[in-house]
Amino acid sequence: MSGRWYCRYGLSYRDLEEMMTERGVPVDHTTIYRWVQKYAPELDEQTRWYRQVPDWQASSWRVDETYIRVGGRWCYLYRAITAGGQTLDFYLSPKRNVAAAKRFLAKAVRSNASAGYPRVINTDKAPSLARAIAELKSEGICPPTVEHRQVKYLNNILEGDHGRLKRILGPKGAFKNRTSAYRTLKGMEAMHSLRKGQGVMFAYGQPTPDAVIVNRVFETA
């Protein structure tokens, strides 16, 4: 429960330590940290089937990167969502370049293979993203029919999604290293997508469908 709360809300480990103690479950914040490091990637893996985006909603992608603090330096969090706001994938990189953009886009294509290839990918005017898409087409990873657009206002929905995720990140402080950051972000992105309604049909009518889905998968995992 504390791991799910950490990934879903803007809470620090010490906040959760106090909350658990108030509920009669005294637990040290370092123990909660270890739980998150262990179970956040599993949360991502176990809920992935529920969070799949159907093909009819996944034809138009919005791709961009934002900044987060890791180990005293800025890293780049590449993210992709649909035109309707559903999360497709993410990737944390120490660099913002063509190689990082290619790794992310190839990963996003693979992880959403069940929905087919996108019809359109909209990005900002970063040369690295344009070149990455062109190279993926030439390498056969992305079909040549995929249209690349660079329309700024179309990515407003993704900028807003970045902001909502950063509000959850804010109280947690900076990550210590990229390994712990990536493991934690897996759980956070999973909970963020469930909170947006991905998978809601599997807990229809429930007041907190994300909690229902997480409890279900960990009971049966």
Beta strands, then each sheet from edge to edge (+ up, - down):
strand 1: 60-70
strand 2: 73-82
strand 3: 87-93
strand 4: 120-122
strand 5: 147-149
sheet 1: 3+ 2- 1+ 4+ 5+
end
